[in-house]
Amino acid sequence: MSSLQQQFFFLGATGYIGSQFLESAKRDAALYDKLKEFTLVALVRDPENAKSKQLREVWPGVVLLKGTLDDLSLIEEQARNSALIFNAANADHEPSIKAIVTGLQKGSADHLSGPKPLYIHTSGLGTLSDNSRGEKVPAESLVHHSESKFEMKDFPLTNPHHSPDRIIHAAGAQKENLIRAISVYPGAVYSLGEGITPDALLCRVFSSLYIQIGDFGTAFVKIFKLALEGKAEDDFIRLLASPTPIWDINLDKPLITMSSLQRQFFFLGATGYIGSQFLESAKRDAALYDKLKEFTLVALVRDPENAKSKRLREVWPGIVLVKGTLDDLSLIEEHARNSALTFNAANADHEPSIKAIITGLQKQSADHPSGPKPLYIHTSGLGILSDNSRGEKVSAESLVHYSDAAFKLEDLPPTNPHHSPDTIIHAAGAQKENPIRAISVYPGAVYGLGEGKKLRLDSEKAFIERMNTLLGVTPDALIPRVLGSLYVQTGVAGTWGPGHNALSVIHIKDVGSAFVKIFKLALEGKAEDDYFIADQKAEPLIPKRFAEELGKILHAHDLLKDPEHKPFPEAVTNNFGEIGWSVFGGNFWAISERLSAEGWEPTETAKLSVWDSLPLEVEHFVATYKASRT
């Protein structure tokens, strides 16, 4: 499946029919091997209950997604990113069925040249009912239906399953945004199953035609094999007394081909400044790109339909976008639990989400005690090294130059930026019970446009349009965006204190190449626990000089009345507390000893200094700021 994501989305996996299918599929070596090439994602009410625990035992590596059939956006997004959907949950829940169909159609539109996404839907023979009101009908008057002559229009609209099945049939027949839709109509299913929910359905439901649950499982195995080979019909009816011709069809000429078994790579911050740059840098490194393409990349995004998400799909085809924020802790924990690799480039200090990631990874370690440790790569920052000089000038001989080779958290003030979450991460990485592999990465003050180049500014709106076509999803420079917004908001081109402190800097492209090096080392099992990303030879960022230059440009664009630099008043600095003083009012100098030893060089920082980069970055900020207000 070259163009479609190798994801198999399963609704009803813990149910009577769904769990029996999994047991039957495991006994069929050919189908089991084929299905294991997919990432199985199952929608469950509670990923922690007994049924979910059993599901993990039945199908190791299954990704459990917390939700119900009423979580329509979640269902649609998962369907959009899946090559195969199996709905064994509820034959008549039209909203979720419509969400599945909509998602599959969007997936088809995303991959026009790829194979059709496949939807296998469990309906029921109740749709054939003659509505005899319980009266006896002579044997010679009973109608025996065959799927080879089955047409929905021949049955009353009021019959069970009729309305949702019409939706599915119409979707399968649609010529635009093609999908492959297969409806399966079991008779009344009886007997105790082997699955997670073994209870006999007939004890709860009155029916008239029977099929033993074991036969039902093997029927679905055959249907799945046919479907994956591109040989399946649109409808299958399985009656106990009259097996259909599906048992005798030869399987040949495969329609769908797939690569090796995929693992999951969970990415927080993929559309951000650092995250999107990493994806671009990774794509240029053939060895790492090939390695990462063996994973199913799952990215947490606020809105899977917005412009950033659309560009993210273009940057990394086949990516699975999961709707959520850093406050969706159960969602984050569950994806971390099911991921071999988690990369957090979203927020260095959001402790609840960091704890959720660690909890998920530790649960995965407990689930697979004999397997490799799950890997967590966390983006922190060199602000943790701040000397809290309150913006005062410190002599060169008094400045501390930290090396990552000798870095110890306990040597730094616990009130410094990132200290608390990094302590949590370090402790998790050192834990012997349910061990995980935790790597913290500390970039300096990052500058530059992500994957950008100097563009002549024809007009502000033209500039924005051109910037948005850059490869990076979020190319905008972080420092001018943060401080520029603050200057405009407060009317002051200010600093914390006099602004004589100095910050180690690094170009965004060098951050990308550094992460590429770290990922390669980590995947080879050779990485250290901590890495600094900085260029000790580069001219540092001096906040006073930065405020002076940025203030003049903002003044020239009528965004700041007074271009002169001055210290921020307490009314501004108090809003940021002591963290603000540490980040913006302290010195931090770092040496990237470990990366340098591996051959990494900050080539982009050497080519373009923070001061040479500033004019383009500020122009981008100004254009973005004005465009957002028109």
Helices and strands as residue ranges (DSSP letters): E 7-11, H 16-27, H 29-35, E 39-44, H 50-58, E 63-66, H 72-80, E 84-87, H 94-110, E 118-122, G 125-128, G 139-141, G 147-149, G 152-154, H 162-173, E 180-186, E 188-190, G 201-203, E 210-212, H 213-228, E 235-238, G 245-248, E 263-268, H 273-284, H 286-292, E 295-301, H 307-315, E 320-323, H 329-337, E 341-344, H 351-367, E 375-379, G 382-385, G 396-398, E 401-403, G 404-406, G 409-411, H 419-430, E 437-443, E 445-447, H 460-467, H 478-490, E 493-495, E 505-507, H 508-523, E 530-533, H 543-556, E 565-567, H 570-573, G 574-576, H 577-585, E 589-591, H 593-597, H 603-607, H 610-627
